[in-house]
Amino acid sequence: MKTLKILTTSLLISCATTLLGQTNESNTKGNSSKETVTKITRIKGPNGEEKVIKKQEVITKKSKIKLNPGDEEKTNQTAIYEDEEVKVQQSHTSSENGRYTLISDGKGYRITFLEKSGNTTSKVRPLGSGYYNVHMGEKNNAFGHFDKDKNFVLETYDAKMDKIITTIYKPN
């Protein structure tokens, strides 16, 4: 009886280790890395309201691996890593969401941005692919589009900071 118990236990252990040893974990990422850097700035205004500015960068690095051409006949070949391909995707959001009203004018729209500091009226002309050119004055132009919640997302270039500033306006 003891022999049967030992035989059954060893059979179960060998089956379990064989099954666990056969798992094949493949590295789907390859030789790439992805890093997200988030910077959150909170500014308290004179009236007690708080403005949150969130800047986020997603940095993706990927390098190519090639086998050493001199090791073609060897069993264990050495690898050569080529230069990295680096992509940086930046986003900038703000909690200062205003409201807008939209009126069609035949060629596009007249949009009024309703903000605490005052209302601004601008011409909006369609560019294609759902984007619009927003003429906000003599030197200030921006691009905008509507998101899935019908919010108007305005992207303006700030030359002083050399960044794109994104402001979201909700429908009134």
QUIHUBEL-V695118 format. One record per helix or strand. SS is the DSSP state (H for helix, E for strand). FROM is the first residue (numbers start at 1). TO is the last residue. If there is no record, write none. Layout:
# QUIHUBEL-V695118
SS/FROM/TO + SS/FROM/TO
This chain:
# QUIHUBEL-V695118
H/2/21 + E/32/44 + E/50/67 + H/69/71 + E/79/94 + E/98/104 + E/108/115 + E/118/128 + E/131/135 + E/141/146 + E/152/158 + E/163/171
